[in-house]
Amino acid sequence: MKSSSVKELLLTAPTLQEVQVNGWVKTFRSNRFIALNDGSTLNNIQCVVDFEQFDENLLKQIATGAALRVTGTLVESQGRGQKVEIQVKEIFVHGGADPEAYPIQPKKHSLEFLREKAHLRVRTNTFSAVMRVRSALAFAIHKYFNENGFYYFHAPIITGSDAEGAGEMFRVTTLDDKNPPLDENGQVDFKEDFFGKETNLTVSGQLEAEAYAMGLGKVYTFGPTFRAENSNTSRHLAEFWMIEPEMAFYDLDANMDLAEDFIKSVIHYILENCKEDLQFLEKRLLDEEKTKPQAERSEMTLIEKLGFVADNSFKRVTYTEAIAILRNSKPNKKKRFQYPIDEWGADLQSEHERYLVEKHFKCPVILFDYPANIKAFYMRLNEDGKTVRAMDILFPGIGEIVGGSQREERLDVLREKIAALDIDEKELWWYLDLRKFGTAVHSGFGLGFERLVLFATGMGNIRDVIPFPRTPQNAEF
C-alpha cells in the first residue's frame, strides 16, 4: 500500500478507507493514543490502538521518538482538535527510542539545550516550523527570479579574490601545515599548493556574478558563503547562505526597485503558503515577549509585521539625511547609543539602523549614497567624489538585511580605487576586462538568507534558523 503523509491525511475526508502512514511518535498515552508526526505539518495525526489486539512487547516499543509505520482505517475523530484519526490495524516499528536516553521528550526545552542537540531539534514543533518556512522562502526566491527573467548562476566556492576587501577569509590549502614549502624570502610558497596560488572559501559570489550578468543580462546566485569573523553574536554565522542578483543595464534606482519588489514577493509567498507554521511561531513569540518589559515588546505581532513589510512602500533616505536624523535624535543627545554619532562619515551600527526603522520612520528603510571610504572598492563613485551609489535595506528587529550598489563600470575610476586600496591589479585582471570590453551600467545586491529567515520566523538568534550553525569554536555536527 502507498503511504500518505500526515498532512495529506489530515486534509482527507473520513471515508473509512484503509491508509498507511510513517512517522515518529510524539506521545503515546494510556497505551491507546499515539500522536504521530512525519514533519509534513505542525499537526500530529492521532492513531487509536485497541491494546488488547496487540502484543504487549510491541506496545512497549512505542515510545516518544520511535519511528513507526501505522496501517488502519481513517475515521471521523471522536476527540476534539482533529477531524480524522486512524483506527489502527497494524503497527511496524522501524526503530525504537529508549525513553531514558532520548533527549527530545514532550516538554519545553530551552533553545540553548536544543542547539546542543542540533541533529534532533528538528523534531520539535519550533524547529520543524522554522525549517518549513526556510524551505518555502528558498522556493519563493527561485520562483521570483525565474519568473522575472533571471538565470541561476553557480559561483565558485573556492576563490582567489576577496570580494569585500575585509580579509576575514578561510584559507583552502593542501600544504603540510607542519612543514610547508618556503620561497627564497622564507614565506609560504603557494605556487606549490594545489591551485598554485593562495585560495580561500568565498565571502561572496558577486564579482563572478557580475561577469555573467555582462553576458546573460540578469543572473542570481544562491549559495553558501564564509566569513572568518570572530563574532559571537545573535546575528552572525561563519557559514551562511547568500542571495546575490546582478543585473546589466540597471542603475541604483532600478536596483532598489528590484530589491523592494523581491522582498515583498517572497514574504507574500510565505504569508500565503505557511499560515499554520507562522501562526505557531507568532504564538511562540508572544509567549516569549510576555517575559520582557513592556517597552521591549513588539508593537506588532509576527504576522502583522510581515504583512506590514509586504504591503507598505519602503522609505528611501540618503545616508546624509540619516546622519542628520541620528545626530539630532534623543538617544544620541542623551548618549544612549553605544556608538555616538558625531559627524558625517560614521559607519552605522545595528543600533542606529534599528532606530531609523523602528523609532523614526516606523517602516523598512532604504539608505543610499554612502561615504566612499566605508564601502567596498567596486561601488560606483558619485559626481561629488566622496559618496558611492550604495544602498542598504534596513528591517525592524534586524537592522541591515540587504546590501547592494551600482557597480563602478568606468575602467579608469576602478583602477584608481584599486590602487588606493593597494589591491594587486593582477589579482583582478579578469574583473577589469569587463570594463574594457562592452562595459555598461550594472547593479546588484546581496541578501543574507538566514537574516531573512530570522525576520520571517520571529526567532531571536541566527543559530536557530540554519540546520547546523557554524560559529566560532563550534563545528560540532
C-alpha positions in Angstrom: 0.0 0.0 0.0 1.2 3.5 -0.8 1.9 5.6 2.3 0.3 9.0 2.8 1.8 12.0 4.6 0.2 13.2 7.9 -0.6 16.5 6.1 -2.5 14.6 3.3 -4.4 12.5 5.8 -5.5 15.5 7.9 -7.0 17.1 4.8 -8.8 13.8 3.7 -12.4 13.2 4.4 -13.1 10.2 6.8 -14.4 7.8 4.2 -13.4 4.6 6.1 -10.7 3.8 3.6 -7.6 1.9 4.7 -4.5 4.2 4.9 -0.8 3.8 5.8 1.4 6.5 7.3 5.0 6.6 8.6 6.3 8.9 11.3 7.8 9.5 14.7 5.9 9.1 18.0 5.3 12.4 19.7 3.4 10.9 22.6 1.8 7.5 23.5 -1.0 7.9 26.1 -2.9 5.3 28.1 -1.5 2.5 25.9 -4.1 3.7 23.4 -3.5 7.0 21.7 -0.4 7.5 19.5 0.3 11.1 18.3 2.3 10.6 15.1 4.2 13.2 13.1 6.3 12.9 10.0 7.5 16.5 9.5 5.0 17.4 6.8 2.9 19.5 9.1 2.9 21.0 12.5 -0.1 18.9 13.5 0.1 15.2 14.6 -2.4 12.5 13.5 -3.9 10.5 16.3 -3.7 6.8 15.9 -6.1 4.8 18.2 -4.8 1.4 19.3 -7.1 -1.3 20.7 -4.3 -2.6 23.0 -6.0 -5.9 23.7 -5.5 -6.8 20.0 -1.7 -6.1 20.0 1.3 -8.0 21.5 2.5 -6.4 24.7 6.1 -6.5 23.6 5.2 -4.4 20.5 3.4 -1.8 22.6 6.4 -1.4 24.9 8.4 -0.3 21.8 6.1 2.6 21.2 7.8 5.5 23.0 8.4 9.1 22.2 10.9 9.3 19.3 10.3 5.8 17.9 9.7 5.5 14.2 6.6 3.6 13.2 4.6 2.6 10.1 0.9 2.5 11.0 -1.9 0.9 8.9 -5.5 1.3 9.6 -8.9 2.9 8.8 -9.3 6.7 8.5 -12.4 7.6 10.6 -14.0 10.7 12.0 -12.3 11.7 15.2 -14.1 11.2 18.4 -11.9 13.8 20.2 -11.5 17.5 19.8 -8.7 19.1 17.9 -8.7 17.0 14.7 -11.3 15.9 12.2 -9.9 12.5 11.5 -7.9 9.7 13.2 -6.7 6.3 12.4 -8.2 3.1 13.9 -5.0 1.1 14.0 -4.9 -2.4 12.4 -1.2 -2.9 12.1 2.0 -1.4 13.6 5.5 -1.9 12.3 8.4 -0.4 14.4 11.1 0.9 12.1 13.3 1.9 15.0 12.8 2.3 18.7 13.9 5.1 21.0 14.9 4.4 24.6 12.8 6.9 26.7 15.6 7.1 29.3 18.1 8.3 26.7 16.0 10.1 24.0 16.6 13.8 24.8 13.6 15.4 22.9 10.9 14.5 25.4 7.4 16.1 25.2 8.2 19.1 27.4 9.6 22.6 27.0 13.3 22.7 26.1 15.4 25.8 26.0 16.9 26.9 22.7 20.4 26.6 24.2 19.8 23.0 25.1 18.4 22.3 21.6 21.5 23.8 19.9 23.5 21.1 21.7 21.1 18.5 20.1 21.1 20.1 16.6 20.7 16.7 15.0 17.4 16.0 16.8 16.0 19.5 17.3 14.0 19.5 14.0 11.7 17.0 15.7 10.4 19.8 17.9 7.4 21.9 16.8 9.5 25.2 16.8 12.3 23.9 14.6 10.1 21.9 12.2 8.1 25.1 11.7 11.2 27.2 11.2 12.7 24.8 8.7 9.4 24.5 6.7 9.3 28.3 6.5 13.0 28.3 5.5 12.3 25.8 2.7 9.3 27.8 1.5 11.4 31.0 1.4 14.1 29.3 -0.6 11.5 28.1 -3.1 9.9 31.6 -3.3 13.3 33.1 -4.1 13.9 30.7 -7.0 10.4 31.2 -8.2 10.7 35.0 -8.1 13.9 35.2 -10.1 12.7 32.5 -12.6 9.5 34.5 -13.3 11.5 37.7 -13.7 13.9 36.5 -16.4 16.9 35.7 -14.2 19.3 32.8 -14.8 20.5 30.8 -11.8 24.3 31.1 -11.6 26.6 28.9 -9.5 29.5 31.0 -8.2 32.7 29.1 -7.2 33.1 28.2 -3.5 36.9 28.3 -3.7 38.3 31.6 -4.9 41.5 33.6 -5.1 39.8 37.0 -4.7 38.4 38.8 -1.6 35.2 40.5 -2.9 34.6 42.5 0.2 38.2 43.5 0.9 37.7 42.5 4.5 40.4 39.9 4.6 38.4 37.7 7.0 38.6 34.5 4.9 39.1 30.8 5.5 42.2 29.5 3.7 42.0 26.4 1.5 45.2 24.5 1.2 46.7 21.1 0.8 50.2 22.1 2.0 51.7 20.4 5.0 50.8 22.6 7.9 53.8 21.4 10.0 56.4 21.7 7.1 55.1 23.9 4.3 57.4 24.7 1.3 59.0 28.2 1.6 60.2 30.6 -1.1 63.5 32.4 -1.2 62.1 35.1 1.2 61.1 32.4 3.8 57.4 32.9 3.1 55.0 30.0 2.4 55.3 29.2 -1.3 51.7 28.9 -2.5 53.0 28.0 -6.0 53.5 24.6 -4.5 49.8 24.5 -3.3 47.0 22.6 -5.1 45.8 25.6 -7.1 49.3 27.2 -7.5 48.2 30.3 -5.5 46.6 31.3 -2.2 42.9 30.4 -2.2 40.1 30.8 0.2 36.4 29.9 0.8 34.3 32.6 -0.9 32.9 35.6 1.0 30.6 36.5 -1.9 29.8 35.3 -5.4 29.3 38.9 -6.6 32.4 39.5 -8.7 31.9 36.3 -10.7 28.1 37.0 -11.0 29.0 40.4 -12.5 30.9 38.7 -15.2 27.9 36.5 -16.1 25.4 39.4 -15.9 27.5 41.1 -18.5 26.7 38.3 -20.9 23.3 36.8 -19.7 21.8 40.1 -18.6 20.3 39.1 -15.3 21.7 36.4 -13.1 21.5 35.4 -9.4 23.5 33.2 -7.0 22.0 31.4 -4.0 24.7 29.5 -2.2 26.9 29.2 0.8 29.4 32.0 1.8 32.0 32.0 4.5 33.4 34.7 6.9 36.2 34.0 9.3 34.9 36.8 11.5 35.2 36.1 15.3 31.7 37.4 16.0 29.8 35.5 18.7 26.6 37.5 18.3 22.9 36.5 17.7 23.2 37.9 14.1 26.5 36.4 12.8 27.5 33.0 11.3 30.8 31.8 9.9 28.9 29.9 7.2 25.7 31.3 5.8 23.7 31.4 2.5 23.6 34.5 0.3 21.2 35.5 -2.5 23.1 37.8 -4.9 21.4 39.1 -8.1 23.4 41.0 -10.6 21.8 42.9 -13.5 23.3 44.5 -16.6 21.8 47.9 -17.6 20.4 48.6 -14.1 21.2 51.8 -12.2 20.8 52.2 -8.4 17.2 53.2 -8.7 16.3 50.1 -10.7 18.3 48.1 -8.2 16.4 49.5 -5.2 13.1 48.9 -7.1 14.0 45.2 -7.7 15.2 44.6 -4.1 12.0 46.0 -2.6 9.8 44.1 -5.0 11.7 40.9 -4.4 11.5 41.0 -0.6 7.8 41.8 -0.7 7.1 39.0 -3.1 8.9 36.3 -1.0 7.2 37.5 2.2 3.8 37.4 0.4 4.5 33.8 -0.6 5.1 32.6 2.9 2.1 34.5 4.3 0.0 32.6 1.7 1.7 29.2 2.0 2.9 28.9 5.6 -0.1 30.1 7.6 -0.1 27.3 10.1 3.6 27.5 10.9 3.6 31.3 11.1 0.6 31.2 13.5 2.5 28.8 15.7 5.7 30.9 15.6 3.7 34.0 16.3 2.2 32.4 19.4 5.7 31.3 20.5 6.9 34.8 20.1 4.0 36.3 22.0 4.6 33.9 24.9 8.4 34.8 24.9 7.6 38.5 24.9 5.4 38.2 28.0 8.6 37.8 30.0 10.0 41.1 28.7 9.3 44.6 30.0 6.5 46.4 28.1 8.9 48.8 26.4 10.9 46.0 24.8 7.8 44.2 23.4 7.0 44.4 19.7 4.2 46.8 18.7 3.1 44.3 16.1 2.6 40.5 16.1 4.8 38.4 13.8 2.2 38.1 11.0 1.3 41.8 11.3 5.0 42.7 10.9 5.3 40.5 7.8 2.2 42.0 6.3 3.4 45.5 7.1 6.6 44.9 5.2 4.9 43.2 2.3 2.2 45.8 1.9 4.0 49.2 2.5 6.5 51.2 0.5 10.0 51.3 1.8 11.2 54.7 2.8 14.2 55.9 0.8 16.7 58.2 2.6 20.2 59.3 1.8 23.0 58.5 4.2 23.5 62.2 4.7 19.8 62.7 5.7 20.1 59.7 8.1 23.1 61.1 9.8 21.3 64.4 10.4 18.3 62.4 11.9 20.6 60.3 14.1 22.7 63.3 15.3 19.6 65.1 16.5 17.9 62.0 17.9 17.1 61.8 21.7 19.2 58.6 22.2 22.2 60.3 20.6 21.8 63.6 22.6 21.3 61.7 25.8 24.3 59.5 25.0 22.3 56.3 25.0 23.8 55.0 21.8 26.8 52.7 22.4 28.4 54.3 19.3 27.5 58.0 19.4 27.0 59.8 16.0 29.2 62.9 16.0 30.0 63.6 12.4 29.3 62.7 8.7 31.3 59.6 7.7 30.5 57.4 10.6 29.8 53.7 9.9 26.3 53.0 11.0 25.8 50.3 13.6 22.8 48.0 14.2 21.5 50.3 17.0 21.4 53.3 14.5 19.8 51.2 11.8 17.1 49.9 14.1 16.4 53.4 15.5 15.8 54.7 12.0 13.4 51.8 11.2 11.7 51.1 14.5 11.5 54.6 16.1 11.9 57.3 13.5 10.3 56.1 10.2 8.4 53.0 11.6 8.8 51.2 8.3 11.5 49.5 6.3 14.2 52.0 5.1 16.5 52.0 2.1 19.6 54.1 2.8 21.7 55.1 -0.2 24.7 57.2 -1.3 27.1 56.2 1.5 30.6 57.7 2.1 33.1 56.0 -0.3 35.6 55.3 2.4 33.3 53.0 4.4 32.2 51.0 1.3 33.8 48.4 -1.0 36.0 49.3 -4.0 33.6 48.1 -6.6 30.8 50.7 -5.9 30.3 53.5 -8.3 31.7 56.8 -7.3 29.2 59.7 -7.4 30.0 63.0 -9.0 30.7 64.6 -5.6 33.8 62.4 -5.4 33.1 61.4 -1.7 29.9 59.2 -1.9 29.2 56.0 -3.8 26.0 54.6 -5.3 25.5 52.1 -2.4 22.2 51.1 -0.8 21.3 49.1 2.3 17.8 47.9 3.2 17.1 48.1 7.0 14.4 46.0 8.7 12.7 46.2 12.1 14.3 43.8 14.6 17.2 43.0 12.2 18.9 46.2 11.0 20.6 45.7 7.6 19.1 42.8 5.7 20.3 43.8 2.1 23.4 45.5 0.9 23.9 46.5 -2.7 25.1 49.1 -5.1 25.5 50.3 -8.7 28.9 48.8 -9.7 31.8 51.0 -10.9 31.7 50.5 -14.7 34.4 53.0 -15.6 37.8 51.4 -16.0 39.9 54.5 -15.1 37.9 55.1 -11.9 38.0 51.5 -10.9 41.8 51.3 -11.4 42.3 54.4 -9.2 40.1 52.9 -6.4 42.0 49.5 -6.6 45.4 51.4 -6.4 44.3 53.5 -3.4 43.4 50.3 -1.5 46.7 48.7 -2.5 44.9 45.7 -4.2 47.1 43.9 -6.8 45.6 44.6 -10.3 46.9 41.2 -11.4 44.5 39.5 -9.0 41.5 41.2 -10.7 42.7 41.2 -14.3 39.5 39.5 -15.5 37.3 41.8 -13.4 39.0 44.8 -15.1 38.5 43.2 -18.5 34.7 43.5 -18.0 35.3 47.3 -18.1 37.4 47.1 -21.3 35.1 45.0 -23.4 31.5 46.3 -23.6 31.2 47.9 -20.3 27.8 49.2 -19.2 25.9 50.4 -16.1 25.1 47.4 -13.9 24.0 46.8 -10.3 23.3 44.1 -7.8 22.7 43.3 -4.2 23.3 40.7 -1.5 20.8 39.3 1.0 21.9 37.1 3.8 19.3 34.3 3.7 19.4 33.5 7.4 18.6 37.1 8.3 15.5 36.9 6.1 14.5 33.6 7.8 15.2 35.3 11.2 12.8 38.1 10.3 10.2 35.8 8.8 10.1 33.4 11.8 10.5 35.9 14.7 13.4 33.8 16.1 15.9 35.8 18.2 19.1 34.0 17.3 20.5 33.3 13.8 21.8 29.9 15.1 18.2 28.8 15.3 17.3 29.3 11.6 20.0 27.2 10.0 20.2 23.4 10.4 23.7 23.1 11.7 25.2 26.5 12.7 28.9 27.2 12.2 30.1 29.8 14.7 33.5 30.5 16.4 34.6 27.4 18.4 31.6 25.4 17.1 31.5 22.9 14.2 30.1 20.0 16.3 27.8 18.4 13.8 
